[in-house]
Amino acid sequence: MDVSSCGLCEKQLRHLVSPFLDHYHALLYLNISENPGRLPASFLPGILCNLYQIRHLNLHGSLQADGDVSETLVPFEILDRLTNLEKLDISGFLVGRILPGCPLSLTDACP
């Protein structure tokens, strides 16, 4: 399923991804990249736990920290179960909010 660059907001992304927490175990391809909305990073382990057959998962620019960023984004135990996974893109992970005029996503790195 490819819904990249569809202009989805956070609420729409949550609505789209929420069924993956319980269903759609056989999905092979999911791309939600390049949408303005971002999902809390805490959603990722729940999604990955249930996508047993996933081969390609593109979440580029779709995740935002929602708590302690020192925690592992994707625990190894979950990745180890994804035996069919060929490509995982979680680049563009937003750690903090972006301040105007700041080229970084880390708020404490800005003046």
Backbone as XML, in Angstrom:
<?xml version="1.0"?>
<chain id="A" units="angstrom">
  <residue number="1" name="MET">
    <atom name="N" x="0.856" y="-1.162" z="0.000"/>
    <atom name="CA" x="0.000" y="0.000" z="0.000"/>
    <atom name="C" x="0.904" y="1.227" z="0.000"/>
  </residue>
  <residue number="2" name="ASP">
    <atom name="N" x="0.665" y="2.134" z="-0.914"/>
    <atom name="CA" x="1.459" y="3.354" z="-1.029"/>
    <atom name="C" x="0.553" y="4.571" z="-0.864"/>
  </residue>
  <residue number="3" name="VAL">
    <atom name="N" x="0.737" y="5.266" z="0.252"/>
    <atom name="CA" x="0.006" y="6.511" z="0.494"/>
    <atom name="C" x="1.008" y="7.635" z="0.756"/>
  </residue>
  <residue number="4" name="SER">
    <atom name="N" x="2.148" y="7.547" z="0.087"/>
    <atom name="CA" x="3.167" y="8.579" z="0.237"/>
    <atom name="C" x="2.713" y="9.852" z="-0.463"/>
  </residue>
  <residue number="5" name="SER">
    <atom name="N" x="3.128" y="10.973" z="0.068"/>
    <atom name="CA" x="2.850" y="12.290" z="-0.527"/>
    <atom name="C" x="1.374" y="12.516" z="-0.807"/>
  </residue>
  <residue number="6" name="CYS">
    <atom name="N" x="0.532" y="12.042" z="0.088"/>
    <atom name="CA" x="-0.919" y="12.212" z="-0.084"/>
    <atom name="C" x="-1.486" y="13.351" z="0.757"/>
  </residue>
  <residue number="7" name="GLY">
    <atom name="N" x="-0.617" y="14.074" z="1.459"/>
    <atom name="CA" x="-1.079" y="15.195" z="2.270"/>
    <atom name="C" x="-1.774" y="14.778" z="3.549"/>
  </residue>
  <residue number="8" name="LEU">
    <atom name="N" x="-1.487" y="13.580" z="4.059"/>
    <atom name="CA" x="-2.159" y="13.079" z="5.253"/>
    <atom name="C" x="-1.650" y="13.766" z="6.510"/>
  </residue>
  <residue number="9" name="CYS">
    <atom name="N" x="-2.588" y="14.180" z="7.358"/>
    <atom name="CA" x="-2.237" y="14.794" z="8.639"/>
    <atom name="C" x="-2.045" y="13.689" z="9.679"/>
  </residue>
  <residue number="10" name="GLU">
    <atom name="N" x="-1.650" y="14.078" z="10.878"/>
    <atom name="CA" x="-1.409" y="13.097" z="11.941"/>
    <atom name="C" x="-2.644" y="12.241" z="12.214"/>
  </residue>
  <residue number="11" name="LYS">
    <atom name="N" x="-3.798" y="12.871" z="12.294"/>
    <atom name="CA" x="-5.037" y="12.131" z="12.581"/>
    <atom name="C" x="-5.323" y="11.103" z="11.483"/>
  </residue>
  <residue number="12" name="GLN">
    <atom name="N" x="-5.133" y="11.487" z="10.240"/>
    <atom name="CA" x="-5.369" y="10.569" z="9.134"/>
    <atom name="C" x="-4.358" y="9.420" z="9.143"/>
  </residue>
  <residue number="13" name="LEU">
    <atom name="N" x="-3.103" y="9.712" z="9.456"/>
    <atom name="CA" x="-2.096" y="8.656" z="9.540"/>
    <atom name="C" x="-2.426" y="7.675" z="10.663"/>
  </residue>
  <residue number="14" name="ARG">
    <atom name="N" x="-2.853" y="8.203" z="11.813"/>
    <atom name="CA" x="-3.237" y="7.327" z="12.925"/>
    <atom name="C" x="-4.405" y="6.423" z="12.527"/>
  </residue>
  <residue number="15" name="HIS">
    <atom name="N" x="-5.376" y="7.016" z="11.856"/>
    <atom name="CA" x="-6.545" y="6.244" z="11.422"/>
    <atom name="C" x="-6.136" y="5.157" z="10.428"/>
  </residue>
  <residue number="16" name="LEU">
    <atom name="N" x="-5.211" y="5.479" z="9.561"/>
    <atom name="CA" x="-4.730" y="4.521" z="8.565"/>
    <atom name="C" x="-3.920" y="3.400" z="9.204"/>
  </residue>
  <residue number="17" name="VAL">
    <atom name="N" x="-3.061" y="3.736" z="10.144"/>
    <atom name="CA" x="-2.125" y="2.774" z="10.718"/>
    <atom name="C" x="-2.723" y="1.969" z="11.877"/>
  </residue>
  <residue number="18" name="SER">
    <atom name="N" x="-3.693" y="2.493" z="12.573"/>
    <atom name="CA" x="-4.262" y="1.818" z="13.738"/>
    <atom name="C" x="-4.696" y="0.372" z="13.468"/>
  </residue>
  <residue number="19" name="PRO">
    <atom name="N" x="-5.314" y="0.053" z="12.334"/>
    <atom name="CA" x="-5.675" y="-1.351" z="12.095"/>
    <atom name="C" x="-4.479" y="-2.294" z="12.059"/>
  </residue>
  <residue number="20" name="PHE">
    <atom name="N" x="-3.287" y="-1.787" z="11.776"/>
    <atom name="CA" x="-2.106" y="-2.645" z="11.732"/>
    <atom name="C" x="-1.738" y="-3.169" z="13.112"/>
  </residue>
  <residue number="21" name="LEU">
    <atom name="N" x="-2.259" y="-2.515" z="14.144"/>
    <atom name="CA" x="-1.972" y="-2.977" z="15.485"/>
    <atom name="C" x="-2.672" y="-4.300" z="15.770"/>
  </residue>
  <residue number="22" name="ASP">
    <atom name="N" x="-3.714" y="-4.638" z="15.010"/>
    <atom name="CA" x="-4.461" y="-5.875" z="15.228"/>
    <atom name="C" x="-4.685" y="-6.719" z="13.977"/>
  </residue>
  <residue number="23" name="HIS">
    <atom name="N" x="-4.582" y="-6.133" z="12.803"/>
    <atom name="CA" x="-4.951" y="-6.832" z="11.570"/>
    <atom name="C" x="-3.865" y="-6.648" z="10.509"/>
  </residue>
  <residue number="24" name="TYR">
    <atom name="N" x="-4.170" y="-7.100" z="9.319"/>
    <atom name="CA" x="-3.314" y="-6.916" z="8.142"/>
    <atom name="C" x="-1.926" y="-7.529" z="8.292"/>
  </residue>
  <residue number="25" name="HIS">
    <atom name="N" x="-1.879" y="-8.723" z="8.838"/>
    <atom name="CA" x="-0.597" y="-9.393" z="9.061"/>
    <atom name="C" x="0.120" y="-9.728" z="7.754"/>
  </residue>
  <residue number="26" name="ALA">
    <atom name="N" x="-0.602" y="-9.852" z="6.664"/>
    <atom name="CA" x="-0.006" y="-10.295" z="5.406"/>
    <atom name="C" x="0.457" y="-9.146" z="4.503"/>
  </residue>
  <residue number="27" name="LEU">
    <atom name="N" x="0.382" y="-7.915" z="4.960"/>
    <atom name="CA" x="0.797" y="-6.777" z="4.150"/>
    <atom name="C" x="2.284" y="-6.890" z="3.829"/>
  </residue>
  <residue number="28" name="LEU">
    <atom name="N" x="2.629" y="-6.701" z="2.544"/>
    <atom name="CA" x="4.016" y="-6.844" z="2.109"/>
    <atom name="C" x="4.729" y="-5.511" z="1.932"/>
  </residue>
  <residue number="29" name="TYR">
    <atom name="N" x="3.982" y="-4.442" z="1.623"/>
    <atom name="CA" x="4.588" y="-3.156" z="1.295"/>
    <atom name="C" x="3.747" y="-2.040" z="1.894"/>
  </residue>
  <residue number="30" name="LEU">
    <atom name="N" x="4.397" y="-1.134" z="2.603"/>
    <atom name="CA" x="3.710" y="0.031" z="3.154"/>
    <atom name="C" x="4.625" y="1.236" z="3.040"/>
  </residue>
  <residue number="31" name="ASN">
    <atom name="N" x="4.093" y="2.296" z="2.443"/>
    <atom name="CA" x="4.836" y="3.541" z="2.291"/>
    <atom name="C" x="3.926" y="4.690" z="2.717"/>
  </residue>
  <residue number="32" name="ILE">
    <atom name="N" x="4.260" y="5.313" z="3.864"/>
    <atom name="CA" x="3.496" y="6.483" z="4.324"/>
    <atom name="C" x="4.393" y="7.716" z="4.367"/>
  </residue>
  <residue number="33" name="SER">
    <atom name="N" x="5.488" y="7.685" z="3.631"/>
    <atom name="CA" x="6.471" y="8.767" z="3.656"/>
    <atom name="C" x="5.938" y="10.047" z="3.023"/>
  </residue>
  <residue number="34" name="GLU">
    <atom name="N" x="6.649" y="11.134" z="3.344"/>
    <atom name="CA" x="6.412" y="12.437" z="2.716"/>
    <atom name="C" x="4.997" y="12.984" z="2.909"/>
  </residue>
  <residue number="35" name="ASN">
    <atom name="N" x="4.394" y="12.690" z="4.041"/>
    <atom name="CA" x="3.123" y="13.296" z="4.414"/>
    <atom name="C" x="3.404" y="14.326" z="5.497"/>
  </residue>
  <residue number="36" name="PRO">
    <atom name="N" x="2.600" y="15.392" z="5.577"/>
    <atom name="CA" x="2.861" y="16.421" z="6.587"/>
    <atom name="C" x="2.639" y="15.938" z="8.026"/>
  </residue>
  <residue number="37" name="GLY">
    <atom name="N" x="1.770" y="14.963" z="8.207"/>
    <atom name="CA" x="1.520" y="14.433" z="9.544"/>
    <atom name="C" x="2.626" y="13.493" z="9.985"/>
  </residue>
  <residue number="38" name="ARG">
    <atom name="N" x="2.771" y="13.368" z="11.296"/>
    <atom name="CA" x="3.776" y="12.459" z="11.868"/>
    <atom name="C" x="3.124" y="11.613" z="12.952"/>
  </residue>
  <residue number="39" name="LEU">
    <atom name="N" x="3.534" y="10.365" z="13.017"/>
    <atom name="CA" x="3.053" y="9.454" z="14.045"/>
    <atom name="C" x="4.000" y="9.472" z="15.238"/>
  </residue>
  <residue number="40" name="PRO">
    <atom name="N" x="3.465" y="9.268" z="16.442"/>
    <atom name="CA" x="4.355" y="9.128" z="17.591"/>
    <atom name="C" x="5.236" y="7.896" z="17.390"/>
  </residue>
  <residue number="41" name="ALA">
    <atom name="N" x="6.492" y="8.006" z="17.743"/>
    <atom name="CA" x="7.418" y="6.893" z="17.580"/>
    <atom name="C" x="6.965" y="5.648" z="18.345"/>
  </residue>
  <residue number="42" name="SER">
    <atom name="N" x="6.187" y="5.842" z="19.401"/>
    <atom name="CA" x="5.705" y="4.703" z="20.194"/>
    <atom name="C" x="4.777" y="3.790" z="19.391"/>
  </residue>
  <residue number="43" name="PHE">
    <atom name="N" x="4.237" y="4.258" z="18.271"/>
    <atom name="CA" x="3.398" y="3.428" z="17.399"/>
    <atom name="C" x="4.217" y="2.361" z="16.680"/>
  </residue>
  <residue number="44" name="LEU">
    <atom name="N" x="5.482" y="2.653" z="16.405"/>
    <atom name="CA" x="6.287" y="1.785" z="15.544"/>
    <atom name="C" x="6.409" y="0.346" z="16.041"/>
  </residue>
  <residue number="45" name="PRO">
    <atom name="N" x="6.769" y="0.079" z="17.297"/>
    <atom name="CA" x="6.852" y="-1.317" z="17.722"/>
    <atom name="C" x="5.534" y="-2.073" z="17.576"/>
  </residue>
  <residue number="46" name="GLY">
    <atom name="N" x="4.424" y="-1.425" z="17.888"/>
    <atom name="CA" x="3.121" y="-2.079" z="17.752"/>
    <atom name="C" x="2.780" y="-2.413" z="16.316"/>
  </residue>
  <residue number="47" name="ILE">
    <atom name="N" x="3.155" y="-1.531" z="15.408"/>
    <atom name="CA" x="2.921" y="-1.777" z="13.987"/>
    <atom name="C" x="3.791" y="-2.940" z="13.513"/>
  </residue>
  <residue number="48" name="LEU">
    <atom name="N" x="5.073" y="-2.879" z="13.840"/>
    <atom name="CA" x="6.006" y="-3.901" z="13.379"/>
    <atom name="C" x="5.720" y="-5.280" z="13.956"/>
  </residue>
  <residue number="49" name="CYS">
    <atom name="N" x="5.215" y="-5.336" z="15.182"/>
    <atom name="CA" x="4.895" y="-6.625" z="15.804"/>
    <atom name="C" x="3.847" y="-7.392" z="15.014"/>
  </residue>
  <residue number="50" name="ASN">
    <atom name="N" x="2.998" y="-6.664" z="14.320"/>
    <atom name="CA" x="1.883" y="-7.314" z="13.636"/>
    <atom name="C" x="2.044" y="-7.414" z="12.126"/>
  </residue>
  <residue number="51" name="LEU">
    <atom name="N" x="3.085" y="-6.856" z="11.586"/>
    <atom name="CA" x="3.310" y="-6.957" z="10.140"/>
    <atom name="C" x="4.325" y="-8.064" z="9.871"/>
  </residue>
  <residue number="52" name="TYR">
    <atom name="N" x="3.899" y="-9.297" z="10.112"/>
    <atom name="CA" x="4.799" y="-10.445" z="10.032"/>
    <atom name="C" x="5.434" y="-10.625" z="8.658"/>
  </residue>
  <residue number="53" name="GLN">
    <atom name="N" x="4.699" y="-10.318" z="7.600"/>
    <atom name="CA" x="5.162" y="-10.591" z="6.246"/>
    <atom name="C" x="5.774" y="-9.380" z="5.542"/>
  </residue>
  <residue number="54" name="ILE">
    <atom name="N" x="5.828" y="-8.242" z="6.198"/>
    <atom name="CA" x="6.275" y="-7.010" z="5.546"/>
    <atom name="C" x="7.668" y="-7.171" z="4.936"/>
  </residue>
  <residue number="55" name="ARG">
    <atom name="N" x="7.797" y="-6.694" z="3.699"/>
    <atom name="CA" x="9.087" y="-6.739" z="3.006"/>
    <atom name="C" x="9.699" y="-5.343" z="2.885"/>
  </residue>
  <residue number="56" name="HIS">
    <atom name="N" x="8.854" y="-4.349" z="2.597"/>
    <atom name="CA" x="9.315" y="-2.969" z="2.423"/>
    <atom name="C" x="8.432" y="-2.058" z="3.274"/>
  </residue>
  <residue number="57" name="LEU">
    <atom name="N" x="9.069" y="-1.291" z="4.154"/>
    <atom name="CA" x="8.350" y="-0.356" z="5.007"/>
    <atom name="C" x="9.062" y="0.985" z="4.945"/>
  </residue>
  <residue number="58" name="ASN">
    <atom name="N" x="8.377" y="1.981" z="4.386"/>
    <atom name="CA" x="8.956" y="3.311" z="4.237"/>
    <atom name="C" x="8.177" y="4.287" z="5.105"/>
  </residue>
  <residue number="59" name="LEU">
    <atom name="N" x="8.818" y="4.727" z="6.183"/>
    <atom name="CA" x="8.226" y="5.677" z="7.111"/>
    <atom name="C" x="9.009" y="6.984" z="7.121"/>
  </residue>
  <residue number="60" name="HIS">
    <atom name="N" x="9.744" y="7.235" z="6.046"/>
    <atom name="CA" x="10.583" y="8.430" z="5.952"/>
    <atom name="C" x="9.777" y="9.693" z="6.284"/>
  </residue>
  <residue number="61" name="GLY">
    <atom name="N" x="10.256" y="10.437" z="7.288"/>
    <atom name="CA" x="9.607" y="11.692" z="7.668"/>
    <atom name="C" x="8.250" y="11.534" z="8.306"/>
  </residue>
  <residue number="62" name="SER">
    <atom name="N" x="7.937" y="10.342" z="8.813"/>
    <atom name="CA" x="6.598" y="10.094" z="9.346"/>
    <atom name="C" x="6.559" y="9.846" z="10.843"/>
  </residue>
  <residue number="63" name="LEU">
    <atom name="N" x="7.713" y="9.875" z="11.497"/>
    <atom name="CA" x="7.766" y="9.585" z="12.934"/>
    <atom name="C" x="8.277" y="10.772" z="13.716"/>
  </residue>
  <residue number="64" name="GLN">
    <atom name="N" x="7.722" y="10.941" z="14.907"/>
    <atom name="CA" x="8.147" y="12.007" z="15.803"/>
    <atom name="C" x="8.278" y="11.447" z="17.206"/>
  </residue>
  <residue number="65" name="ALA">
    <atom name="N" x="9.338" y="11.844" z="17.906"/>
    <atom name="CA" x="9.536" y="11.411" z="19.290"/>
    <atom name="C" x="8.350" y="11.855" z="20.129"/>
  </residue>
  <residue number="66" name="ASP">
    <atom name="N" x="7.915" y="10.969" z="21.005"/>
    <atom name="CA" x="6.786" y="11.306" z="21.869"/>
    <atom name="C" x="7.097" y="11.023" z="23.327"/>
  </residue>
  <residue number="67" name="GLY">
    <atom name="N" x="8.361" y="10.923" z="23.631"/>
    <atom name="CA" x="8.754" y="10.652" z="25.008"/>
    <atom name="C" x="10.260" y="10.687" z="25.120"/>
  </residue>
  <residue number="68" name="ASP">
    <atom name="N" x="10.781" y="9.763" z="25.868"/>
    <atom name="CA" x="12.218" y="9.674" z="26.125"/>
    <atom name="C" x="12.937" y="9.191" z="24.862"/>
  </residue>
  <residue number="69" name="VAL">
    <atom name="N" x="13.733" y="10.060" z="24.247"/>
    <atom name="CA" x="14.429" y="9.687" z="23.013"/>
    <atom name="C" x="15.634" y="8.801" z="23.275"/>
  </residue>
  <residue number="70" name="SER">
    <atom name="N" x="15.928" y="8.504" z="24.524"/>
    <atom name="CA" x="17.033" y="7.594" z="24.806"/>
    <atom name="C" x="16.611" y="6.139" z="24.660"/>
  </residue>
  <residue number="71" name="GLU">
    <atom name="N" x="15.310" y="5.880" z="24.552"/>
    <atom name="CA" x="14.829" y="4.515" z="24.362"/>
    <atom name="C" x="15.079" y="4.072" z="22.925"/>
  </residue>
  <residue number="72" name="THR">
    <atom name="N" x="15.172" y="2.774" z="22.726"/>
    <atom name="CA" x="15.382" y="2.217" z="21.401"/>
    <atom name="C" x="14.139" y="2.447" z="20.556"/>
  </residue>
  <residue number="73" name="LEU">
    <atom name="N" x="14.328" y="2.980" z="19.367"/>
    <atom name="CA" x="13.199" y="3.237" z="18.471"/>
    <atom name="C" x="12.546" y="1.940" z="18.024"/>
  </residue>
  <residue number="74" name="VAL">
    <atom name="N" x="13.369" y="0.991" z="17.607"/>
    <atom name="CA" x="12.858" y="-0.314" z="17.192"/>
    <atom name="C" x="13.667" y="-1.376" z="17.944"/>
  </residue>
  <residue number="75" name="PRO">
    <atom name="N" x="13.073" y="-2.005" z="18.948"/>
    <atom name="CA" x="13.794" y="-3.031" z="19.696"/>
    <atom name="C" x="14.263" y="-4.180" z="18.795"/>
  </residue>
  <residue number="76" name="PHE">
    <atom name="N" x="15.456" y="-4.685" z="19.058"/>
    <atom name="CA" x="16.031" y="-5.753" z="18.251"/>
    <atom name="C" x="15.126" y="-6.980" z="18.214"/>
  </residue>
  <residue number="77" name="GLU">
    <atom name="N" x="14.448" y="-7.289" z="19.316"/>
    <atom name="CA" x="13.581" y="-8.467" z="19.376"/>
    <atom name="C" x="12.488" y="-8.404" z="18.311"/>
  </residue>
  <residue number="78" name="ILE">
    <atom name="N" x="12.006" y="-7.195" z="18.036"/>
    <atom name="CA" x="10.969" y="-7.027" z="17.019"/>
    <atom name="C" x="11.572" y="-7.172" z="15.630"/>
  </residue>
  <residue number="79" name="LEU">
    <atom name="N" x="12.689" y="-6.521" z="15.390"/>
    <atom name="CA" x="13.344" y="-6.633" z="14.083"/>
    <atom name="C" x="13.743" y="-8.067" z="13.779"/>
  </residue>
  <residue number="80" name="ASP">
    <atom name="N" x="14.153" y="-8.798" z="14.778"/>
    <atom name="CA" x="14.585" y="-10.180" z="14.595"/>
    <atom name="C" x="13.448" y="-11.066" z="14.097"/>
  </residue>
  <residue number="81" name="ARG">
    <atom name="N" x="12.212" y="-10.744" z="14.457"/>
    <atom name="CA" x="11.042" y="-11.524" z="14.024"/>
    <atom name="C" x="10.616" y="-11.217" z="12.587"/>
  </residue>
  <residue number="82" name="LEU">
    <atom name="N" x="11.085" y="-10.105" z="12.042"/>
    <atom name="CA" x="10.690" y="-9.693" z="10.692"/>
    <atom name="C" x="11.628" y="-10.332" z="9.664"/>
  </residue>
  <residue number="83" name="THR">
    <atom name="N" x="11.489" y="-11.620" z="9.485"/>
    <atom name="CA" x="12.415" y="-12.374" z="8.647"/>
    <atom name="C" x="12.301" y="-12.040" z="7.162"/>
  </residue>
  <residue number="84" name="ASN">
    <atom name="N" x="11.188" y="-11.482" z="6.738"/>
    <atom name="CA" x="11.008" y="-11.128" z="5.330"/>
    <atom name="C" x="11.393" y="-9.689" z="5.013"/>
  </residue>
  <residue number="85" name="LEU">
    <atom name="N" x="11.706" y="-8.907" z="6.038"/>
    <atom name="CA" x="11.997" y="-7.489" z="5.854"/>
    <atom name="C" x="13.264" y="-7.291" z="5.026"/>
  </residue>
  <residue number="86" name="GLU">
    <atom name="N" x="13.108" y="-6.592" z="3.907"/>
    <atom name="CA" x="14.231" y="-6.297" z="3.023"/>
    <atom name="C" x="14.652" y="-4.834" z="3.122"/>
  </residue>
  <residue number="87" name="LYS">
    <atom name="N" x="13.679" y="-3.956" z="3.355"/>
    <atom name="CA" x="13.989" y="-2.529" z="3.404"/>
    <atom name="C" x="13.118" y="-1.846" z="4.457"/>
  </residue>
  <residue number="88" name="LEU">
    <atom name="N" x="13.780" y="-1.087" z="5.325"/>
    <atom name="CA" x="13.101" y="-0.307" z="6.356"/>
    <atom name="C" x="13.694" y="1.086" z="6.335"/>
  </residue>
  <residue number="89" name="ASP">
    <atom name="N" x="12.856" y="2.086" z="6.072"/>
    <atom name="CA" x="13.323" y="3.476" z="6.039"/>
    <atom name="C" x="12.608" y="4.252" z="7.134"/>
  </residue>
  <residue number="90" name="ILE">
    <atom name="N" x="13.358" y="4.602" z="8.182"/>
    <atom name="CA" x="12.814" y="5.420" z="9.256"/>
    <atom name="C" x="13.601" y="6.725" z="9.343"/>
  </residue>
  <residue number="91" name="SER">
    <atom name="N" x="14.225" y="7.099" z="8.242"/>
    <atom name="CA" x="14.968" y="8.352" z="8.216"/>
    <atom name="C" x="14.008" y="9.530" z="8.351"/>
  </residue>
  <residue number="92" name="GLY">
    <atom name="N" x="14.542" y="10.655" z="8.744"/>
    <atom name="CA" x="13.705" y="11.839" z="8.930"/>
    <atom name="C" x="12.944" y="11.807" z="10.237"/>
  </residue>
  <residue number="93" name="PHE">
    <atom name="N" x="13.418" y="11.008" z="11.189"/>
    <atom name="CA" x="12.800" y="10.910" z="12.512"/>
    <atom name="C" x="12.935" y="12.248" z="13.224"/>
  </residue>
  <residue number="94" name="LEU">
    <atom name="N" x="11.821" y="12.857" z="13.600"/>
    <atom name="CA" x="11.814" y="14.167" z="14.227"/>
    <atom name="C" x="11.929" y="14.005" z="15.745"/>
  </residue>
  <residue number="95" name="VAL">
    <atom name="N" x="13.014" y="14.520" z="16.298"/>
    <atom name="CA" x="13.265" y="14.389" z="17.732"/>
    <atom name="C" x="12.547" y="15.467" z="18.522"/>
  </residue>
  <residue number="96" name="GLY">
    <atom name="N" x="12.466" y="16.666" z="17.984"/>
    <atom name="CA" x="11.788" y="17.770" z="18.657"/>
    <atom name="C" x="11.039" y="18.588" z="17.623"/>
  </residue>
  <residue number="97" name="ARG">
    <atom name="N" x="10.368" y="19.618" z="18.080"/>
    <atom name="CA" x="9.654" y="20.459" z="17.126"/>
    <atom name="C" x="10.654" y="21.357" z="16.403"/>
  </residue>
  <residue number="98" name="ILE">
    <atom name="N" x="10.343" y="21.720" z="15.200"/>
    <atom name="CA" x="11.223" y="22.568" z="14.410"/>
    <atom name="C" x="10.896" y="24.023" z="14.689"/>
  </residue>
  <residue number="99" name="LEU">
    <atom name="N" x="11.901" y="24.776" z="15.066"/>
    <atom name="CA" x="11.710" y="26.189" z="15.343"/>
    <atom name="C" x="11.948" y="26.998" z="14.075"/>
  </residue>
  <residue number="100" name="PRO">
    <atom name="N" x="11.227" y="28.094" z="13.885"/>
    <atom name="CA" x="11.437" y="28.934" z="12.698"/>
    <atom name="C" x="12.893" y="29.385" z="12.608"/>
  </residue>
  <residue number="101" name="GLY">
    <atom name="N" x="13.459" y="29.281" z="11.428"/>
    <atom name="CA" x="14.828" y="29.708" z="11.192"/>
    <atom name="C" x="15.875" y="28.730" z="11.679"/>
  </residue>
  <residue number="102" name="CYS">
    <atom name="N" x="15.459" y="27.566" z="12.149"/>
    <atom name="CA" x="16.397" y="26.571" z="12.663"/>
    <atom name="C" x="16.530" y="25.430" z="11.670"/>
  </residue>
  <residue number="103" name="PRO">
    <atom name="N" x="17.739" y="25.141" z="11.207"/>
    <atom name="CA" x="17.912" y="24.076" z="10.226"/>
    <atom name="C" x="17.862" y="22.685" z="10.833"/>
  </residue>
  <residue number="104" name="LEU">
    <atom name="N" x="17.847" y="22.586" z="12.155"/>
    <atom name="CA" x="17.865" y="21.285" z="12.824"/>
    <atom name="C" x="16.506" y="20.971" z="13.414"/>
  </residue>
  <residue number="105" name="SER">
    <atom name="N" x="16.269" y="19.701" z="13.710"/>
    <atom name="CA" x="15.026" y="19.328" z="14.370"/>
    <atom name="C" x="15.167" y="19.264" z="15.882"/>
  </residue>
  <residue number="106" name="LEU">
    <atom name="N" x="16.360" y="19.410" z="16.407"/>
    <atom name="CA" x="16.563" y="19.404" z="17.853"/>
    <atom name="C" x="16.365" y="20.814" z="18.388"/>
  </residue>
  <residue number="107" name="THR">
    <atom name="N" x="15.379" y="21.008" z="19.217"/>
    <atom name="CA" x="15.046" y="22.355" z="19.682"/>
    <atom name="C" x="16.138" y="22.955" z="20.551"/>
  </residue>
  <residue number="108" name="ASP">
    <atom name="N" x="16.871" y="22.135" z="21.298"/>
    <atom name="CA" x="17.896" y="22.710" z="22.164"/>
    <atom name="C" x="19.160" y="23.095" z="21.420"/>
  </residue>
  <residue number="109" name="ALA">
    <atom name="N" x="19.255" y="22.766" z="20.133"/>
    <atom name="CA" x="20.425" y="23.137" z="19.343"/>
    <atom name="C" x="20.243" y="24.506" z="18.688"/>
  </residue>
  <residue number="110" name="CYS">
    <atom name="N" x="19.097" y="25.111" z="18.869"/>
    <atom name="CA" x="18.798" y="26.402" z="18.236"/>
    <atom name="C" x="19.009" y="27.547" z="19.226"/>
  </residue>
  <residue number="111" name="PRO">
    <atom name="N" x="19.326" y="28.713" z="18.708"/>
    <atom name="CA" x="19.513" y="29.871" z="19.600"/>
    <atom name="C" x="18.201" y="30.306" z="20.236"/>
  </residue>
</chain>
